[in-house]
Amino acid sequence: MIHPPVTAITARRPDGDLSRAPFSRRWRCAVLLLLGFVLIAPAAPAGATDNGPSTAWTAALIAVPPVGGRRLPIFGRWRDSFVQRAVQEMPETVRLPAVLFMHGCDGIGGEEEAARILFMEWGYATFIPDSFARAGRRSNCATADFATSRAPESHDYRLQELAYGIQALHSLSWIDHDRIFAYGFSEGGMAVARYEGNGLSGRVITGWHCRGIGPYDGIGAPRDTPLLAILGDRDPWYAAKPGEHCGQVFDGRADAESIILPGNGHAILNSPDLANAERARKAIRTFLDGH
């Protein structure tokens, strides 16, 4: 599938919009019940003592759609005992596509939670490693004034966590190993763009322009890896580089698309501009379902 290097999204509402199809009442109730259960369910030991990427993985938020006769989704953290019981009981015939979501510089927030529920609704097992579960982990940004580079070591942390997550997903028998996607938002998007390894069916880069300084300029993915990049043209984090976007460094990749959301800020899936959020969601689902 060949995409143009840059796609500018106009203000026209697309047909067949997917983002306004909310959970059914039953699904909403199920998620609320599960969220309540997460608060009281006992957690299994994290199983990681080295404070490395395995710590972020065991603390990962997950969402798995109901399959194999289950009536409810699996919704919690990977380390939770009820989550472990549920995945161990997964029928041998189940093979789910998966999204490994790398969160932004200030941790798991609205964008990440929106993705977890949305991707689960689309039929994807979703995993969000929690980088801030690692002891002493500093934030690389200050959201109050859009300051960055406060903890440069965070970039190495994120690459470690991405590599670890890919390996972990490939070890799960109920995951479709031919349909594992990496999705990054903001700082997580930097990691997804920079990661040079394999094991992925595609990558989605959001809230990052791929035009940083030195090693942060460009895309490290193998040239045959499908890419989708989405950025708002009013993103306050990148005001110093207006007009820059990942499509400028695709370098002739055959299966790559860069979408610029007009008038949009930093949030993509959870954008307050509902028209832009809808367009982003439709593009992301088309990308995931098509690879």
C-alpha atoms as an extended CHARMM CRD file, in Angstrom:
* protein
*
       291  EXT
         1         1  MET       CA              0.0000000000        0.0000000000        0.0000000000  PROA      1               0.0000000000
         2         2  ILE       CA              1.5550000000        3.2930000000       -1.1180000000  PROA      2               0.0000000000
         3         3  HSD       CA              0.7090000000        6.5350000000        0.6360000000  PROA      3               0.0000000000
         4         4  PRO       CA              1.6440000000       10.0570000000       -0.4310000000  PROA      4               0.0000000000
         5         5  PRO       CA              4.5030000000       11.4740000000        1.6330000000  PROA      5               0.0000000000
         6         6  VAL       CA              2.2800000000       14.1220000000        3.2200000000  PROA      6               0.0000000000
         7         7  THR       CA             -1.4720000000       14.2810000000        3.6150000000  PROA      7               0.0000000000
         8         8  ALA       CA             -3.0440000000       17.5180000000        4.7910000000  PROA      8               0.0000000000
         9         9  ILE       CA             -6.4290000000       16.8340000000        6.3560000000  PROA      9               0.0000000000
        10        10  THR       CA             -9.1150000000       19.3320000000        5.4430000000  PROA      10              0.0000000000
        11        11  ALA       CA            -12.1010000000       20.4220000000        7.4700000000  PROA      11              0.0000000000
        12        12  ARG       CA            -14.5370000000       18.1190000000        5.6250000000  PROA      12              0.0000000000
        13        13  ARG       CA            -16.0170000000       15.3450000000        7.7970000000  PROA      13              0.0000000000
        14        14  PRO       CA            -15.0210000000       11.9500000000        6.3340000000  PROA      14              0.0000000000
        15        15  ASP       CA            -17.6430000000        9.3510000000        5.4840000000  PROA      15              0.0000000000
        16        16  GLY       CA            -17.8280000000        6.1880000000        7.5280000000  PROA      16              0.0000000000
        17        17  ASP       CA            -16.5430000000        7.8690000000       10.6660000000  PROA      17              0.0000000000
        18        18  LEU       CA            -15.4190000000        5.3060000000       13.2280000000  PROA      18              0.0000000000
        19        19  SER       CA            -14.7100000000        7.4030000000       16.2810000000  PROA      19              0.0000000000
        20        20  ARG       CA            -18.2660000000        8.3530000000       17.1730000000  PROA      20              0.0000000000
        21        21  ALA       CA            -19.2990000000        4.7380000000       17.6180000000  PROA      21              0.0000000000
        22        22  PRO       CA            -19.0800000000        4.6520000000       21.4210000000  PROA      22              0.0000000000
        23        23  PHE       CA            -19.1090000000        1.6170000000       23.6530000000  PROA      23              0.0000000000
        24        24  SER       CA            -22.4570000000       -0.0200000000       24.0660000000  PROA      24              0.0000000000
        25        25  ARG       CA            -24.0720000000        0.3890000000       27.4790000000  PROA      25              0.0000000000
        26        26  ARG       CA            -22.9650000000       -3.1460000000       28.3330000000  PROA      26              0.0000000000
        27        27  TRP       CA            -19.3180000000       -2.4130000000       27.4590000000  PROA      27              0.0000000000
        28        28  ARG       CA            -19.3460000000        0.8260000000       29.4390000000  PROA      28              0.0000000000
        29        29  CYS       CA            -20.6930000000       -0.9660000000       32.4890000000  PROA      29              0.0000000000
        30        30  ALA       CA            -18.1340000000       -3.7310000000       32.0440000000  PROA      30              0.0000000000
        31        31  VAL       CA            -15.2330000000       -1.2980000000       31.9270000000  PROA      31              0.0000000000
        32        32  LEU       CA            -16.4890000000        0.5860000000       34.9820000000  PROA      32              0.0000000000
        33        33  LEU       CA            -16.8690000000       -2.6450000000       36.9220000000  PROA      33              0.0000000000
        34        34  LEU       CA            -13.3920000000       -3.7270000000       35.9320000000  PROA      34              0.0000000000
        35        35  LEU       CA            -11.9200000000       -0.3770000000       36.9130000000  PROA      35              0.0000000000
        36        36  GLY       CA            -13.4930000000       -0.7860000000       40.3270000000  PROA      36              0.0000000000
        37        37  PHE       CA            -12.1130000000       -4.2930000000       40.5860000000  PROA      37              0.0000000000
        38        38  VAL       CA             -8.6270000000       -3.0420000000       39.7110000000  PROA      38              0.0000000000
        39        39  LEU       CA             -8.7240000000       -0.8020000000       42.7750000000  PROA      39              0.0000000000
        40        40  ILE       CA             -9.4240000000       -3.6690000000       45.1660000000  PROA      40              0.0000000000
        41        41  ALA       CA             -7.8380000000       -6.6660000000       43.4660000000  PROA      41              0.0000000000
        42        42  PRO       CA             -4.5800000000       -7.9110000000       45.0070000000  PROA      42              0.0000000000
        43        43  ALA       CA             -1.4970000000       -7.4950000000       42.8730000000  PROA      43              0.0000000000
        44        44  ALA       CA              0.9820000000      -10.2520000000       42.2140000000  PROA      44              0.0000000000
        45        45  PRO       CA              4.6540000000       -9.5040000000       42.8580000000  PROA      45              0.0000000000
        46        46  ALA       CA              6.1340000000       -7.4450000000       40.0720000000  PROA      46              0.0000000000
        47        47  GLY       CA              8.8140000000      -10.0430000000       39.4550000000  PROA      47              0.0000000000
        48        48  ALA       CA             11.4360000000       -7.4300000000       38.6290000000  PROA      48              0.0000000000
        49        49  THR       CA             14.0740000000       -6.2220000000       41.0360000000  PROA      49              0.0000000000
        50        50  ASP       CA             16.6590000000       -4.6570000000       38.7340000000  PROA      50              0.0000000000
        51        51  ASN       CA             14.6550000000       -1.4810000000       38.0140000000  PROA      51              0.0000000000
        52        52  GLY       CA             15.1910000000       -2.1100000000       34.3140000000  PROA      52              0.0000000000
        53        53  PRO       CA             12.6650000000       -2.2290000000       31.4750000000  PROA      53              0.0000000000
        54        54  SER       CA             11.0140000000       -5.3020000000       32.9990000000  PROA      54              0.0000000000
        55        55  THR       CA              9.7880000000       -3.0460000000       35.8170000000  PROA      55              0.0000000000
        56        56  ALA       CA              7.9670000000       -0.8470000000       33.3070000000  PROA      56              0.0000000000
        57        57  TRP       CA              6.5370000000       -3.9460000000       31.6370000000  PROA      57              0.0000000000
        58        58  THR       CA              5.1430000000       -5.5700000000       34.7630000000  PROA      58              0.0000000000
        59        59  ALA       CA              3.4610000000       -2.2550000000       35.6430000000  PROA      59              0.0000000000
        60        60  ALA       CA              2.0160000000       -1.9190000000       32.1290000000  PROA      60              0.0000000000
        61        61  LEU       CA             -1.6370000000       -1.0170000000       31.7460000000  PROA      61              0.0000000000
        62        62  ILE       CA             -3.3530000000       -3.5470000000       29.5100000000  PROA      62              0.0000000000
        63        63  ALA       CA             -6.7030000000       -3.9920000000       27.8230000000  PROA      63              0.0000000000
        64        64  VAL       CA             -7.6830000000       -7.2220000000       26.0860000000  PROA      64              0.0000000000
        65        65  PRO       CA            -11.0310000000       -7.6040000000       24.3080000000  PROA      65              0.0000000000
        66        66  PRO       CA            -13.3190000000      -10.4480000000       25.3820000000  PROA      66              0.0000000000
        67        67  VAL       CA            -12.4130000000      -13.5500000000       23.3640000000  PROA      67              0.0000000000
        68        68  GLY       CA            -12.4900000000      -17.2980000000       23.8020000000  PROA      68              0.0000000000
        69        69  GLY       CA            -15.8120000000      -17.3180000000       25.5940000000  PROA      69              0.0000000000
        70        70  ARG       CA            -15.0070000000      -14.4650000000       27.9760000000  PROA      70              0.0000000000
        71        71  ARG       CA            -17.8700000000      -12.0330000000       28.5110000000  PROA      71              0.0000000000
        72        72  LEU       CA            -15.7180000000       -9.1960000000       29.8450000000  PROA      72              0.0000000000
        73        73  PRO       CA            -12.4540000000       -7.6210000000       28.6880000000  PROA      73              0.0000000000
        74        74  ILE       CA             -9.2400000000       -8.0170000000       30.6570000000  PROA      74              0.0000000000
        75        75  PHE       CA             -8.5290000000       -4.5790000000       32.0740000000  PROA      75              0.0000000000
        76        76  GLY       CA             -5.7920000000       -3.8160000000       34.6040000000  PROA      76              0.0000000000
        77        77  ARG       CA             -2.0190000000       -3.9270000000       35.0100000000  PROA      77              0.0000000000
        78        78  TRP       CA              0.0980000000       -6.8010000000       33.7550000000  PROA      78              0.0000000000
        79        79  ARG       CA              1.2830000000       -7.6320000000       37.2830000000  PROA      79              0.0000000000
        80        80  ASP       CA             -2.2440000000       -7.9510000000       38.7100000000  PROA      80              0.0000000000
        81        81  SER       CA             -3.0060000000      -11.4860000000       39.8130000000  PROA      81              0.0000000000
        82        82  PHE       CA             -6.4560000000      -11.4770000000       38.2120000000  PROA      82              0.0000000000
        83        83  VAL       CA             -4.8980000000      -10.3680000000       34.9070000000  PROA      83              0.0000000000
        84        84  GLN       CA             -2.3610000000      -13.1800000000       35.0630000000  PROA      84              0.0000000000
        85        85  ARG       CA             -5.0790000000      -15.7300000000       35.8000000000  PROA      85              0.0000000000
        86        86  ALA       CA             -7.1360000000      -14.4800000000       32.8710000000  PROA      86              0.0000000000
        87        87  VAL       CA             -4.3260000000      -14.6260000000       30.3190000000  PROA      87              0.0000000000
        88        88  GLN       CA             -3.2120000000      -18.0490000000       31.5310000000  PROA      88              0.0000000000
        89        89  GLU       CA             -6.7360000000      -19.2940000000       30.8370000000  PROA      89              0.0000000000
        90        90  MET       CA             -6.6770000000      -17.9420000000       27.2780000000  PROA      90              0.0000000000
        91        91  PRO       CA             -7.7170000000      -20.6970000000       24.8220000000  PROA      91              0.0000000000
        92        92  GLU       CA             -4.8820000000      -22.0840000000       22.7180000000  PROA      92              0.0000000000
        93        93  THR       CA             -6.6630000000      -21.0940000000       19.5160000000  PROA      93              0.0000000000
        94        94  VAL       CA             -6.7370000000      -17.3540000000       20.3230000000  PROA      94              0.0000000000
        95        95  ARG       CA             -4.3850000000      -15.0870000000       18.3550000000  PROA      95              0.0000000000
        96        96  LEU       CA             -4.9480000000      -11.3790000000       18.9280000000  PROA      96              0.0000000000
        97        97  PRO       CA             -3.2370000000       -8.4640000000       17.1800000000  PROA      97              0.0000000000
        98        98  ALA       CA             -1.4430000000       -6.2240000000       19.6600000000  PROA      98              0.0000000000
        99        99  VAL       CA             -0.5270000000       -2.5720000000       20.0910000000  PROA      99              0.0000000000
       100       100  LEU       CA              2.4610000000       -1.6490000000       22.2530000000  PROA      100             0.0000000000
       101       101  PHE       CA              1.7830000000        1.9610000000       23.2860000000  PROA      101             0.0000000000
       102       102  MET       CA              4.6870000000        4.1320000000       24.4550000000  PROA      102             0.0000000000
       103       103  HSD       CA              3.3580000000        6.9710000000       26.6230000000  PROA      103             0.0000000000
       104       104  GLY       CA              4.3690000000       10.6240000000       26.6480000000  PROA      104             0.0000000000
       105       105  CYS       CA              6.9780000000       12.4300000000       28.7410000000  PROA      105             0.0000000000
       106       106  ASP       CA              4.6800000000       12.9830000000       31.7200000000  PROA      106             0.0000000000
       107       107  GLY       CA              3.4520000000        9.4010000000       31.9440000000  PROA      107             0.0000000000
       108       108  ILE       CA              0.1030000000        7.7420000000       31.4070000000  PROA      108             0.0000000000
       109       109  GLY       CA             -2.6810000000       10.2830000000       30.9800000000  PROA      109             0.0000000000
       110       110  GLY       CA             -5.7380000000       11.0470000000       28.9020000000  PROA      110             0.0000000000
       111       111  GLU       CA             -4.1880000000       10.2090000000       25.5300000000  PROA      111             0.0000000000
       112       112  GLU       CA             -3.0140000000        6.8330000000       26.7520000000  PROA      112             0.0000000000
       113       113  GLU       CA             -6.2660000000        5.9170000000       28.4870000000  PROA      113             0.0000000000
       114       114  ALA       CA             -8.2350000000        6.8830000000       25.3780000000  PROA      114             0.0000000000
       115       115  ALA       CA             -6.0050000000        4.6400000000       23.2790000000  PROA      115             0.0000000000
       116       116  ARG       CA             -6.3040000000        1.7010000000       25.6460000000  PROA      116             0.0000000000
       117       117  ILE       CA            -10.0940000000        1.6570000000       25.4810000000  PROA      117             0.0000000000
       118       118  LEU       CA            -10.3220000000        2.5480000000       21.7900000000  PROA      118             0.0000000000
       119       119  PHE       CA             -7.8760000000       -0.1030000000       20.5760000000  PROA      119             0.0000000000
       120       120  MET       CA             -9.5110000000       -2.7260000000       22.7650000000  PROA      120             0.0000000000
       121       121  GLU       CA            -12.8510000000       -1.8410000000       21.1870000000  PROA      121             0.0000000000
       122       122  TRP       CA            -11.2470000000       -2.3760000000       17.7820000000  PROA      122             0.0000000000
       123       123  GLY       CA            -10.1260000000       -5.8740000000       18.7820000000  PROA      123             0.0000000000
       124       124  TYR       CA             -6.4820000000       -5.2180000000       19.6970000000  PROA      124             0.0000000000
       125       125  ALA       CA             -4.7410000000       -6.3300000000       22.8660000000  PROA      125             0.0000000000
       126       126  THR       CA             -3.1780000000       -3.0990000000       24.1320000000  PROA      126             0.0000000000
       127       127  PHE       CA             -0.1520000000       -2.7720000000       26.4010000000  PROA      127             0.0000000000
       128       128  ILE       CA              1.1820000000        0.5040000000       27.8660000000  PROA      128             0.0000000000
       129       129  PRO       CA              4.4720000000       -0.0040000000       29.7630000000  PROA      129             0.0000000000
       130       130  ASP       CA              4.7130000000        2.4340000000       32.6740000000  PROA      130             0.0000000000
       131       131  SER       CA              8.1550000000        4.0150000000       32.4830000000  PROA      131             0.0000000000
       132       132  PHE       CA              7.5870000000        5.8680000000       35.7580000000  PROA      132             0.0000000000
       133       133  ALA       CA              7.3070000000        2.5870000000       37.6420000000  PROA      133             0.0000000000
       134       134  ARG       CA             11.1140000000        2.5130000000       37.5060000000  PROA      134             0.0000000000
       135       135  ALA       CA             12.5760000000        3.8430000000       40.7540000000  PROA      135             0.0000000000
       136       136  GLY       CA             14.1230000000        7.2880000000       40.4310000000  PROA      136             0.0000000000
       137       137  ARG       CA             12.6630000000        7.8460000000       36.9750000000  PROA      137             0.0000000000
       138       138  ARG       CA             12.6770000000       11.5810000000       36.2400000000  PROA      138             0.0000000000
       139       139  SER       CA             10.3800000000       13.3560000000       33.8240000000  PROA      139             0.0000000000
       140       140  ASN       CA             12.1030000000       14.7700000000       30.7690000000  PROA      140             0.0000000000
       141       141  CYS       CA              9.6120000000       17.6090000000       30.4170000000  PROA      141             0.0000000000
       142       142  ALA       CA              7.6840000000       20.3040000000       32.2540000000  PROA      142             0.0000000000
       143       143  THR       CA              4.1540000000       20.5610000000       30.9280000000  PROA      143             0.0000000000
       144       144  ALA       CA              3.5810000000       23.9850000000       32.5000000000  PROA      144             0.0000000000
       145       145  ASP       CA              6.0500000000       25.7530000000       30.2000000000  PROA      145             0.0000000000
       146       146  PHE       CA              6.7380000000       23.0930000000       27.5210000000  PROA      146             0.0000000000
       147       147  ALA       CA             10.3380000000       22.6840000000       28.6790000000  PROA      147             0.0000000000
       148       148  THR       CA             12.2330000000       19.5780000000       27.5610000000  PROA      148             0.0000000000
       149       149  SER       CA             15.6270000000       17.8830000000       28.0430000000  PROA      149             0.0000000000
       150       150  ARG       CA             15.2470000000       17.8230000000       31.8250000000  PROA      150             0.0000000000
       151       151  ALA       CA             16.1810000000       14.1280000000       32.0380000000  PROA      151             0.0000000000
       152       152  PRO       CA             18.1020000000       13.1100000000       28.8910000000  PROA      152             0.0000000000
       153       153  GLU       CA             18.5160000000        9.5470000000       30.1540000000  PROA      153             0.0000000000
       154       154  SER       CA             14.7990000000        9.0230000000       29.5670000000  PROA      154             0.0000000000
       155       155  HSD       CA             15.3820000000        8.4840000000       25.8400000000  PROA      155             0.0000000000
       156       156  ASP       CA             17.5440000000        5.4170000000       26.4850000000  PROA      156             0.0000000000
       157       157  TYR       CA             14.9550000000        4.1860000000       28.9860000000  PROA      157             0.0000000000
       158       158  ARG       CA             12.2240000000        4.3610000000       26.3630000000  PROA      158             0.0000000000
       159       159  LEU       CA             14.2230000000        2.4380000000       23.7630000000  PROA      159             0.0000000000
       160       160  GLN       CA             14.9290000000       -0.2520000000       26.3660000000  PROA      160             0.0000000000
       161       161  GLU       CA             11.2530000000       -0.4650000000       27.2720000000  PROA      161             0.0000000000
       162       162  LEU       CA             10.1760000000       -0.6580000000       23.6410000000  PROA      162             0.0000000000
       163       163  ALA       CA             12.6250000000       -3.4620000000       22.8600000000  PROA      163             0.0000000000
       164       164  TYR       CA             11.6160000000       -5.3400000000       26.0040000000  PROA      164             0.0000000000
       165       165  GLY       CA              7.9130000000       -4.9770000000       25.2250000000  PROA      165             0.0000000000
       166       166  ILE       CA              8.3280000000       -6.2890000000       21.6780000000  PROA      166             0.0000000000
       167       167  GLN       CA             10.2110000000       -9.3120000000       22.9720000000  PROA      167             0.0000000000
       168       168  ALA       CA              7.5870000000       -9.9140000000       25.6630000000  PROA      168             0.0000000000
       169       169  LEU       CA              4.7120000000       -9.7840000000       23.1740000000  PROA      169             0.0000000000
       170       170  HSD       CA              6.4600000000      -12.2750000000       20.9080000000  PROA      170             0.0000000000
       171       171  SER       CA              6.6690000000      -14.6490000000       23.8760000000  PROA      171             0.0000000000
       172       172  LEU       CA              2.8750000000      -14.7100000000       24.3890000000  PROA      172             0.0000000000
       173       173  SER       CA              1.1900000000      -17.5780000000       22.5500000000  PROA      173             0.0000000000
       174       174  TRP       CA             -2.1760000000      -15.7810000000       22.3550000000  PROA      174             0.0000000000
       175       175  ILE       CA             -0.7310000000      -12.7930000000       20.4930000000  PROA      175             0.0000000000
       176       176  ASP       CA             -0.5960000000      -12.8150000000       16.6880000000  PROA      176             0.0000000000
       177       177  HSD       CA              3.1510000000      -12.3950000000       16.1850000000  PROA      177             0.0000000000
       178       178  ASP       CA              2.6060000000      -11.2200000000       12.6190000000  PROA      178             0.0000000000
       179       179  ARG       CA              0.4850000000       -8.2740000000       13.7730000000  PROA      179             0.0000000000
       180       180  ILE       CA              2.3390000000       -6.4790000000       16.5440000000  PROA      180             0.0000000000
       181       181  PHE       CA              2.3730000000       -2.6840000000       16.2370000000  PROA      181             0.0000000000
       182       182  ALA       CA              4.3130000000       -0.0080000000       18.1060000000  PROA      182             0.0000000000
       183       183  TYR       CA              2.4640000000        3.2280000000       18.7940000000  PROA      183             0.0000000000
       184       184  GLY       CA              4.1940000000        6.2210000000       20.3390000000  PROA      184             0.0000000000
       185       185  PHE       CA              2.8580000000        9.5250000000       21.6180000000  PROA      185             0.0000000000
       186       186  SER       CA              5.1410000000       12.5320000000       22.2210000000  PROA      186             0.0000000000
       187       187  GLU       CA              8.2880000000       11.2010000000       23.9510000000  PROA      187             0.0000000000
       188       188  GLY       CA              6.9930000000        7.7190000000       23.1900000000  PROA      188             0.0000000000
       189       189  GLY       CA              6.7270000000        8.7260000000       19.5390000000  PROA      189             0.0000000000
       190       190  MET       CA             10.4030000000        9.6450000000       19.5830000000  PROA      190             0.0000000000
       191       191  ALA       CA             11.2530000000        6.1380000000       20.7760000000  PROA      191             0.0000000000
       192       192  VAL       CA              9.0420000000        4.4800000000       18.1700000000  PROA      192             0.0000000000
       193       193  ALA       CA             10.6190000000        6.6140000000       15.4370000000  PROA      193             0.0000000000
       194       194  ARG       CA             14.2100000000        6.0010000000       16.5910000000  PROA      194             0.0000000000
       195       195  TYR       CA             14.0130000000        2.2730000000       17.3520000000  PROA      195             0.0000000000
       196       196  GLU       CA             16.1410000000        0.3720000000       14.8320000000  PROA      196             0.0000000000
       197       197  GLY       CA             14.9820000000       -3.1530000000       15.6430000000  PROA      197             0.0000000000
       198       198  ASN       CA             12.5370000000       -5.4780000000       13.9250000000  PROA      198             0.0000000000
       199       199  GLY       CA              9.6130000000       -7.5590000000       15.1410000000  PROA      199             0.0000000000
       200       200  LEU       CA              6.8970000000       -5.0530000000       14.2400000000  PROA      200             0.0000000000
       201       201  SER       CA              4.1930000000       -5.0450000000       11.5760000000  PROA      201             0.0000000000
       202       202  GLY       CA              3.9920000000       -1.2670000000       11.6040000000  PROA      202             0.0000000000
       203       203  ARG       CA              4.6260000000        1.8760000000       13.6180000000  PROA      203             0.0000000000
       204       204  VAL       CA              2.4180000000        4.8360000000       14.4800000000  PROA      204             0.0000000000
       205       205  ILE       CA              4.1800000000        8.0620000000       15.5190000000  PROA      205             0.0000000000
       206       206  THR       CA              1.9820000000       10.7680000000       17.0530000000  PROA      206             0.0000000000
       207       207  GLY       CA              2.8000000000       14.0880000000       18.6920000000  PROA      207             0.0000000000
       208       208  TRP       CA              6.3950000000       14.0270000000       17.3800000000  PROA      208             0.0000000000
       209       209  HSD       CA              7.8220000000       15.6450000000       14.2370000000  PROA      209             0.0000000000
       210       210  CYS       CA             10.9170000000       13.4140000000       13.7290000000  PROA      210             0.0000000000
       211       211  ARG       CA             13.0690000000       16.5510000000       13.2650000000  PROA      211             0.0000000000
       212       212  GLY       CA             15.0740000000       16.7830000000       16.4510000000  PROA      212             0.0000000000
       213       213  ILE       CA             18.7860000000       17.4270000000       16.8420000000  PROA      213             0.0000000000
       214       214  GLY       CA             21.4600000000       14.8270000000       16.0800000000  PROA      214             0.0000000000
       215       215  PRO       CA             20.2120000000       11.2750000000       16.7480000000  PROA      215             0.0000000000
       216       216  TYR       CA             16.6620000000       12.5670000000       17.1570000000  PROA      216             0.0000000000
       217       217  ASP       CA             16.4390000000       13.6740000000       13.5180000000  PROA      217             0.0000000000
       218       218  GLY       CA             15.0000000000       11.0200000000       11.2320000000  PROA      218             0.0000000000
       219       219  ILE       CA             13.5310000000        7.5450000000       11.5020000000  PROA      219             0.0000000000
       220       220  GLY       CA             15.4650000000        4.4460000000       12.5360000000  PROA      220             0.0000000000
       221       221  ALA       CA             12.8990000000        1.8610000000       11.4340000000  PROA      221             0.0000000000
       222       222  PRO       CA             13.8440000000       -0.5950000000        8.6740000000  PROA      222             0.0000000000
       223       223  ARG       CA             12.8280000000        0.8740000000        5.3230000000  PROA      223             0.0000000000
       224       224  ASP       CA             10.1770000000       -1.7620000000        4.6790000000  PROA      224             0.0000000000
       225       225  THR       CA              8.3460000000       -1.0870000000        7.9690000000  PROA      225             0.0000000000
       226       226  PRO       CA              4.9380000000        0.5610000000        7.3810000000  PROA      226             0.0000000000
       227       227  LEU       CA              4.6940000000        3.9790000000        9.0470000000  PROA      227             0.0000000000
       228       228  LEU       CA              1.9170000000        6.3740000000        9.9830000000  PROA      228             0.0000000000
       229       229  ALA       CA              2.7800000000        9.7550000000       11.5220000000  PROA      229             0.0000000000
       230       230  ILE       CA              0.2080000000       12.2480000000       12.8250000000  PROA      230             0.0000000000
       231       231  LEU       CA              0.9930000000       15.7460000000       14.1100000000  PROA      231             0.0000000000
       232       232  GLY       CA             -0.9670000000       18.8960000000       14.8770000000  PROA      232             0.0000000000
       233       233  ASP       CA              0.2440000000       22.0250000000       13.1040000000  PROA      233             0.0000000000
       234       234  ARG       CA             -0.3560000000       24.0760000000       16.2660000000  PROA      234             0.0000000000
       235       235  ASP       CA              1.5040000000       21.7620000000       18.6320000000  PROA      235             0.0000000000
       236       236  PRO       CA              2.9960000000       24.0780000000       21.2990000000  PROA      236             0.0000000000
       237       237  TRP       CA              5.8680000000       21.6760000000       22.0130000000  PROA      237             0.0000000000
       238       238  TYR       CA              7.3010000000       22.2800000000       18.5580000000  PROA      238             0.0000000000
       239       239  ALA       CA              6.6140000000       25.9820000000       18.1060000000  PROA      239             0.0000000000
       240       240  ALA       CA             10.3280000000       26.5260000000       17.4180000000  PROA      240             0.0000000000
       241       241  LYS       CA             10.0950000000       24.2910000000       14.3290000000  PROA      241             0.0000000000
       242       242  PRO       CA              6.8600000000       25.2380000000       12.5830000000  PROA      242             0.0000000000
       243       243  GLY       CA              6.0550000000       23.1530000000        9.5360000000  PROA      243             0.0000000000
       244       244  GLU       CA              8.4340000000       20.3190000000       10.4100000000  PROA      244             0.0000000000
       245       245  HSD       CA              6.9880000000       16.8040000000       10.2680000000  PROA      245             0.0000000000
       246       246  CYS       CA              7.9960000000       13.1570000000        9.8780000000  PROA      246             0.0000000000
       247       247  GLY       CA              7.0980000000       13.0540000000        6.1850000000  PROA      247             0.0000000000
       248       248  GLN       CA             10.1860000000       15.1640000000        5.4880000000  PROA      248             0.0000000000
       249       249  VAL       CA             12.4510000000       12.2900000000        6.5410000000  PROA      249             0.0000000000
       250       250  PHE       CA             10.5720000000        9.3310000000        5.0530000000  PROA      250             0.0000000000
       251       251  ASP       CA             13.2570000000        9.3270000000        2.3550000000  PROA      251             0.0000000000
       252       252  GLY       CA             11.2000000000        7.5680000000       -0.2870000000  PROA      252             0.0000000000
       253       253  ARG       CA              9.7000000000        4.8490000000        1.9230000000  PROA      253             0.0000000000
       254       254  ALA       CA              6.9770000000        3.0610000000       -0.0290000000  PROA      254             0.0000000000
       255       255  ASP       CA              4.5090000000        2.4870000000        2.8120000000  PROA      255             0.0000000000
       256       256  ALA       CA              4.5290000000        5.6810000000        4.8520000000  PROA      256             0.0000000000
       257       257  GLU       CA              2.0360000000        8.4650000000        5.4270000000  PROA      257             0.0000000000
       258       258  SER       CA              2.3330000000       11.7590000000        7.2980000000  PROA      258             0.0000000000
       259       259  ILE       CA             -0.8890000000       13.4660000000        8.3540000000  PROA      259             0.0000000000
       260       260  ILE       CA             -0.9700000000       17.0790000000        9.5090000000  PROA      260             0.0000000000
       261       261  LEU       CA             -4.0360000000       18.0460000000       11.5350000000  PROA      261             0.0000000000
       262       262  PRO       CA             -4.8640000000       21.7210000000       10.8920000000  PROA      262             0.0000000000
       263       263  GLY       CA             -5.2550000000       23.8630000000       13.9930000000  PROA      263             0.0000000000
       264       264  ASN       CA             -4.5170000000       20.9060000000       16.2710000000  PROA      264             0.0000000000
       265       265  GLY       CA             -2.4020000000       21.0020000000       19.4170000000  PROA      265             0.0000000000
       266       266  HSD       CA             -0.4650000000       18.1640000000       21.0480000000  PROA      266             0.0000000000
       267       267  ALA       CA             -3.1900000000       15.6150000000       21.8340000000  PROA      267             0.0000000000
       268       268  ILE       CA             -4.1750000000       13.4090000000       18.9140000000  PROA      268             0.0000000000
       269       269  LEU       CA             -6.6170000000       10.6440000000       19.8950000000  PROA      269             0.0000000000
       270       270  ASN       CA             -7.8520000000       12.7780000000       22.7710000000  PROA      270             0.0000000000
       271       271  SER       CA             -7.7700000000       16.0830000000       20.8940000000  PROA      271             0.0000000000
       272       272  PRO       CA            -10.3540000000       18.6610000000       22.0210000000  PROA      272             0.0000000000
       273       273  ASP       CA            -10.8530000000       19.3590000000       18.3140000000  PROA      273             0.0000000000
       274       274  LEU       CA            -13.3980000000       16.5980000000       17.7230000000  PROA      274             0.0000000000
       275       275  ALA       CA            -13.1130000000       16.7110000000       13.9380000000  PROA      275             0.0000000000
       276       276  ASN       CA             -9.3470000000       16.2050000000       14.1260000000  PROA      276             0.0000000000
       277       277  ALA       CA             -9.7000000000       13.4490000000       16.7230000000  PROA      277             0.0000000000
       278       278  GLU       CA            -12.1550000000       11.6390000000       14.4600000000  PROA      278             0.0000000000
       279       279  ARG       CA             -9.8690000000       11.8950000000       11.4450000000  PROA      279             0.0000000000
       280       280  ALA       CA             -6.8870000000       10.6700000000       13.4080000000  PROA      280             0.0000000000
       281       281  ARG       CA             -8.8110000000        7.7070000000       14.7780000000  PROA      281             0.0000000000
       282       282  LYS       CA            -10.0760000000        6.7480000000       11.3480000000  PROA      282             0.0000000000
       283       283  ALA       CA             -6.5690000000        6.9380000000        9.8700000000  PROA      283             0.0000000000
       284       284  ILE       CA             -5.0980000000        4.8900000000       12.7190000000  PROA      284             0.0000000000
       285       285  ARG       CA             -7.7240000000        2.1770000000       12.4670000000  PROA      285             0.0000000000
       286       286  THR       CA             -7.3170000000        1.9890000000        8.6900000000  PROA      286             0.0000000000
       287       287  PHE       CA             -3.5630000000        1.6350000000        9.1630000000  PROA      287             0.0000000000
       288       288  LEU       CA             -3.7910000000       -1.0490000000       11.8590000000  PROA      288             0.0000000000
       289       289  ASP       CA             -6.4860000000       -3.0760000000       10.1250000000  PROA      289             0.0000000000
       290       290  GLY       CA             -4.6540000000       -2.8650000000        6.7960000000  PROA      290             0.0000000000
       291       291  HSD       CA             -1.3350000000       -4.3260000000        7.9580000000  PROA      291             0.0000000000
